[in-house]
Amino acid sequence: MHFALSDEQAQLAEIARDFLGNLPDGRAVADGHDPCDPTLWSRITEEQGWQAMAIPEELGGFGFGWVELAVAFEALGGRLTPAPMLGVGMATAALLESSASADRDAALESIAGGEVIGMAWHAEAADVALAERAVFATSGGLVLAPIAAREALPTLDATRPLFRVEPDLSGAIALDADVERVRRRCEVLLAWEAVGVAQAALDQAVEYAKIRHQYGKAIGSFQALQHMAADVFVAVESARSAAWYAAWAVDSDAADARLAAHTARALAGDAAFRATADNIQIHGGIGFTWEHDAHLYFKRARGSLDLLGAPRDHRHAVADALLGAL
């Protein structure tokens, strides 16, 4: 594997950051922007086509891998962009892991064309506000089905709406994807989004520590804050390394892909929570105000922490895998 972005991937990351910088972000939602705005989704699909990133070219996609999609997810996390990419990415994972069929291929082509197809691992699902269909996890496996009913639920993170959804199983299409393999891909996307959240919080904290003065000195010169920022930096870089390897591992169907996905999800979830909490601490009083963005990143980190298992669950899975191999 490569241990750095290729020139093409680095360019993709730069383009993604520049593009999202001109779109509504988490602050816009806090100020009243609709987090389910279809115009935002249209711009992403028409101008960037990230929803088609990992879909094969013969089905209308770009034919890239999970690594390239992960690069886009880091940028989305860094801006708290209120777009349904997580649900679409998870549904894409389920469809890609399923055997080719006319229905499966048609669904992938539809996603590549801009349709929002969500993912419901449980009765509560995120990113389904604009979806008419979703992949549902049922006792009999994964199915692609119309959404029969949805109810908006209160959430900590206003940038990611949550709904209680019910499938119309009369119109369901069974998918033969291995659920664990699908979860690996989804965990990688969550890990990369968390890396983006963590990096953005760290950047905010460092920038503020340079300009905020107390006792005639920038607070960044205080040893206690230097230690705090340094610890967060190590956590973020460790998470990024783990997430990078996990994306490569699921793309390459590596033997340790499951272990890599669990490791990345655990490290990235913890890093995002720590980075966003310490960002509030470093900002002091202003960090607790509604007007500052620090609370938005904290809420995303906390709200996403238990998606597909909390970090402790993934650490336990890693321990079981390693100890079971002894």
Long-range contacts (C-beta under 8 A, 24 or more apart in sequence): 1-245, 1-248, 1-252, 2-248, 3-244, 5-71, 9-67, 9-68, 9-71, 12-68, 12-71, 12-72, 13-71, 13-74, 13-75, 15-48, 16-48, 16-50, 16-71, 16-72, 16-75, 16-76, 17-75, 17-78, 19-47, 19-48, 20-75, 20-76, 20-78, 20-79, 20-81, 21-79, 23-79, 23-81, 24-81, 24-82, 25-79, 25-80, 25-81, 25-82, 26-79, 26-80, 26-81, 26-82, 26-159, 26-293, 26-296, 26-297, 26-300, 27-80, 27-293, 27-296, 28-82, 29-80, 29-82, 29-158, 29-159, 29-296, 30-158, 30-290, 30-293, 30-296, 33-82, 35-82, 35-129, 35-158, 35-159, 35-160, 35-161, 36-82, 36-129, 36-130, 36-161, 37-82, 38-130, 40-81, 40-82, 40-83, 41-83, 41-84, 41-114, 41-116, 41-130, 42-114, 44-83, 44-85, 45-114, 46-114, 48-72, 49-112, 50-85, 51-85, 51-88, 51-92, 51-111, 51-112, 51-114, 52-111, 52-112, 54-92, 54-96, 55-92, 55-96, 55-108, 55-109, 55-111, 55-112, 56-108, 59-105, 59-108, 59-109, 59-112, 60-108, 60-109, 60-112, 60-113, 61-108, 61-112, 65-247, 65-251, 66-185, 66-188, 66-247, 66-250, 66-251, 67-244, 67-247, 67-248, 67-251, 69-189, 70-188, 70-189, 70-192, 70-243, 70-244, 70-247, 71-192, 73-189, 73-192, 73-193, 73-196, 74-192, 74-193, 74-195, 74-196, 74-199, 75-196, 76-193, 76-196, 77-192, 77-193, 77-194, 77-195, 77-196, 77-197, 77-200, 77-300, 78-196, 78-197, 78-199, 78-200, 79-196, 79-200, 80-159, 80-197, 80-200, 80-296, 80-297, 80-300, 81-159, 82-159, 82-160, 84-116, 84-118, 84-126, 84-127, 84-128, 84-129, 84-130, 84-131, 85-127, 86-119, 86-126, 86-127, 86-160, 86-189, 86-190, 86-193, 87-116, 87-117, 87-118, 87-119, 87-125, 87-126, 87-127, 87-128, 87-131, 87-134, 88-116, 88-117, 88-118, 88-127, 89-186, 89-189, 90-118, 90-119, 90-121, 90-135, 90-182, 90-185, 90-186, 90-189, 91-117, 91-118, 91-119, 91-134, 91-135, 91-144, 93-182, 93-185, 93-186, 93-189, 94-119, 94-135, 94-142, 94-144, 94-175, 94-177, 94-182, 95-135, 95-144, 95-175, 95-177, 96-185, 97-177, 97-178, 97-181, 97-182, 97-185, 98-142, 98-175, 98-176, 98-177, 99-176, 103-144, 103-173, 104-144, 104-173, 104-175, 107-133, 107-144, 107-173, 117-144, 118-147, 118-165, 119-186, 120-165, 120-167, 121-308, 123-164, 123-165, 123-166, 124-153, 124-162, 124-163, 124-164, 124-165, 125-162, 125-163, 125-164, 125-165, 126-160, 126-161, 126-162, 126-163, 126-307, 127-160, 127-161, 128-163, 128-165, 129-161, 129-163, 134-165, 134-167, 135-175, 136-165, 136-167, 136-172, 137-179, 138-167, 138-169, 140-174, 141-174, 141-175, 141-176, 141-177, 141-179, 142-174, 142-175, 142-177, 142-179, 142-182, 143-167, 143-169, 143-172, 143-173, 143-174, 143-175, 144-172, 144-173, 144-175, 145-169, 145-171, 145-172, 145-173, 146-171, 155-303, 156-299, 156-302, 156-303, 157-299, 157-300, 157-302, 157-303, 157-304, 158-299, 159-296, 159-299, 159-300, 160-300, 160-303, 160-304, 180-258, 181-250, 183-261, 183-308, 184-246, 184-250, 184-257, 184-258, 184-261, 185-250, 185-261, 186-308, 187-246, 187-261, 187-262, 187-264, 187-265, 187-308, 187-314, 188-243, 188-246, 188-247, 188-250, 188-261, 188-264, 188-265, 190-265, 190-268, 190-269, 190-304, 190-307, 190-308, 191-239, 191-242, 191-243, 191-246, 191-261, 191-264, 191-265, 191-267, 191-268, 191-269, 192-243, 192-247, 192-268, 193-304, 194-239, 194-243, 194-268, 194-269, 194-271, 194-272, 194-301, 194-304, 195-236, 195-239, 195-240, 195-243, 195-268, 195-271, 195-272, 197-272, 197-275, 197-276, 197-297, 197-300, 197-301, 197-304, 198-232, 198-235, 198-236, 198-239, 198-268, 198-271, 198-272, 198-274, 198-275, 198-276, 198-301, 199-236, 199-240, 199-275, 200-297, 201-232, 201-272, 201-275, 201-276, 201-278, 201-279, 201-294, 201-297, 201-298, 201-301, 202-229, 202-232, 202-233, 202-236, 202-275, 202-279, 204-279, 204-283, 204-293, 204-294, 204-297, 205-229, 205-232, 205-275, 205-278, 205-279, 205-282, 205-283, 208-282, 208-283, 209-282, 212-283, 212-284, 219-282, 225-282, 228-278, 228-281, 228-282, 229-278, 229-282, 231-274, 231-278, 232-271, 232-274, 232-275, 232-278, 235-267, 235-270, 235-271, 235-274, 235-275, 236-271, 236-275, 238-267, 238-271, 239-264, 239-267, 239-268, 239-270, 239-271, 239-272, 242-267, 242-268, 243-267, 243-268, 258-321, 259-318, 259-321, 259-322, 262-314, 262-315, 262-317, 262-318, 262-321, 263-314, 263-318, 265-308, 265-309, 265-311, 265-314, 266-311, 266-312, 266-314, 266-315, 266-318, 267-311, 269-301, 269-304, 269-305, 269-310, 269-311, 269-314, 270-311, 272-300, 272-301, 272-304, 272-305, 273-301, 273-302, 273-305, 275-301, 276-300, 276-301, 276-302, 277-301
